[in-house]
Amino acid sequence: KKKEFVSTTPYRLRKRLAAPDPYLESESEYSASCSEEEDEEDQKEVSTVLSGQKTPAKTEAASTPPPRNTLAKKIKEDKVSNLVQEYFEAHSSSKVLTSDRTLQKLQKRRLNQQTLHELLKKAPLAYAAEIKELNQQHESLFSKWMLQFHLGFNIVLYGLGSKRDLLEKFRTSVLQESVHLVVNGYFPSITVRSILNSITEDVLDHIGTFCSPRDQLEFIIKRFKEDPSLELYVLIHNLDSQMLRGERSQQILAQLSSLPSIYLIASIDHINAPLMWDQAKLSLYNWLWYETTTFSPYVEETSYENSLLVQQSGSLALSSLTHVLRSLTLNARGIFRLLAQYQLENKDNPSYPGLSFQDFYQQCREAFLVNSDLTLRAQLTEFRDHKLIRTKRGADGVEYLLIPVDDSTLTDFLEKEDEDV
């Protein structure tokens, strides 16, 4: 009689070997359902049974499933590899989808600044009737603005399009008989010092210099508080311009606008312009916001910027130089002319370092333009603020003065000045 072979495999293991489940293989029940001692005994019994009996290949694979962490890591790596392959397949094309329509393809020479402006003026303005009607709606607010000025508010205009013509219409129609100051913030050399100089010299008729803009501001505040009859309307085009958006400039302008006798109306165009002001500045400005969309082109505001359609010449620098000097006094213009003439006389000298301060002071004194070196230094500080001159120290420690403009532009400027004289 043959001995029957009786399996000693536990019931749990026989059940798993009979019906393996891929889901259960990836779960932790197989490894966590029994203790470590039972696992060791089960592995011994399984090895004894498998040595005397053949089992299917699927049973052998299922008997030693991989750990859970290994399977999860492998699935994650497969997903990442698939994403990487999809990325490179999507970007495997070598074609560059960019346009080759550049200005060089036109094969036309660039225009000068004046010709470009004339052509732009001839271009018809789309929706001219609608824009005119929109501007008339804005102009109907002028009397309301005047009332709000005297109630202690200042006005800021925002919206799409240039607000320069609107502010100019407000000035000519309402402020013609009042003392007012116009500040072109888009001008590349405008500074807060020049604004303060205009108030002290043109409005308060003060002759003299100040140590710093802070002292000048305190002088203006003192004068306006002492004389309640003084009233000043300040119109600022592009308050958020590159030259006026600094912390110090905004603080000084905010303190000026907080005076009861100074009424400020300004325009902003940058989308992030309100980020210039914290709560302290906003309380000083005391703004009333008006949405004045005009859809007008920024012709005047962009006239001082370089364009790809314009040939690079000195016309832009000459225009900026002329505008700056016309806003200065006669003595300041004479001082700048002396420096320009001396620089042109030495244009053929490649090692020309500039005009030393002592020699320049001697020439200005002989021309009766200054009476002390302090007066000349104050004037040179104003030139530096307007970026008209540049100073540098030589190897011997002497301070030299230079005008950062090419010789041809400087020559054109002197010729134009002679014609005006």
C-alpha positions, 0 to 999 in steps of 0.5 A, a space after each residue: 500500500 502506497 503511503 499517501 502524501 499529506 501536505 503540512 502546508 498551513 491553511 492560510 498559505 494553501 489558500 493564497 497559493 490556490 488563488 493568488 490575487 495581484 491586488 493582495 500581492 501589492 498590499 501589506 496583508 501578506 507580510 503583516 497578517 502574521 508575526 515574524 515567527 509564523 513567517 519563518 515557519 511558513 517559509 520552512 514548510 513551503 520549502 519542504 513541500 516544494 522540494 518534493 512536489 512540483 508547483 506552477 510557475 505562477 505559484 512560485 512567483 506568488 510565494 515571494 512577492 516584492 515589498 510594498 515600498 519597492 512596488 510603489 517606488 517602481 510605479 512612481 519611476 515608471 510614471 516619471 519616465 513616461 512624463 519625460 518621454 512625452 516631454 521630449 516627444 513634444 519638443 523633438 521638433 526642430 522647427 522654430 515657430 517664430 516670425 522672420 518679419 523684421 525691420 531689416 526685411 523692409 530694406 528701407 532706411 530709417 527716418 529722422 525724428 521730425 519726419 516720423 512725427 509728421 507722418 504720425 500726425 497725418 495718420 487718421 485717429 480711429 473712432 474720432 467722434 466717439 473719443 471727442 464725446 468721451 473727452 467732453 464728458 471728462 471736461 464736464 467734471 472741471 467745476 467739480 474738481 475745483 470744488 473738491 480742491 477747496 474741500 481739501 482733496 487732491 485729484 489723480 487721473 488714471 485710465 487708458 490713453 494720454 491725459 496730457 490734453 485733458 489736463 492742458 484743457 483744464 489749465 487753459 479753461 479754469 486755471 488761467 487766472 490762478 497761479 499754477 505750475 506744470 510739471 512734465 514728469 515724462 521729461 528724462 531729466 526732471 527732478 524733485 529739486 527742479 520742482 522745488 526751485 520753480 516754486 521758490 523762484 517763480 512763485 515765492 520770488 526767493 533768490 538763493 540756494 539751499 543745502 538740500 531739498 529737505 531744507 527747501 521743502 521746509 522753507 516752502 511749507 513755512 512760507 505757505 503757512 505764514 501767508 494764507 493768501 498764497 494759492 498754488 495749483 500743481 499739474 503733474 503729467 505722469 506722476 509715476 514716471 521713472 524720475 519721480 517714482 522714487 521714495 524721496 521724490 514721492 515723500 516730498 511731493 506728498 508733503 507739498 500736496 498736504 498743504 491747504 493752499 497747494 492743490 495737486 492734480 496728477 495723472 498716472 499711466 503705469 498699472 502698478 503706480 499705486 504701489 508707490 504709496 504706503 498708508 502714510 503717503 496716501 493720507 498726505 496725498 488725500 486722493 480722489 480717483 477719477 477714471 479718465 480713459 481717453 484712448 489718445 496716443 502717448 505722442 508727447 510722453 514718448 517723444 524723448 524715447 528712442 524708437 526702432 523706426 528712427 535713425 540713431 542721431 543726436 537730434 534726441 539729445 539736442 532736443 533734451 539739452 535745449 529743453 533743460 537749459 531753457 528752464 534754467 536761469 541766464 547765468 546757468 546757461 552762460 556757465 554751461 556755454 563756457 564749459 561746452 566751448 572749452 570742451 569743443 576747443 579740446 575735441 582734437 585732444 584724445 587725452 583730454 580729461 576735462 576741465 578742472 574745477 579751479 580753472 572753470 571757476 576762474 573762467 566763470 569769475 572772469 565772465 562775471 557769472 559767479 561770485 564765489 566757488 560755493 555758487 558755482 558748486 551749487 550750479 554744478 549740482 543742479 547740472 548733475 541732477 539734470 544729467 548735463 555734466 559728469 565729474 570725475 577725479 584724475 590720478 592727481 585728485 583733481 576734479 574734472 568736468 565733462 559734458 556727456 554729449 558727442 561733439 557734433 551735438 554740442 556744436 549744433 547746440 551752441 549754434 542754436 543758442 547763438 541764433 536765439 541770442 
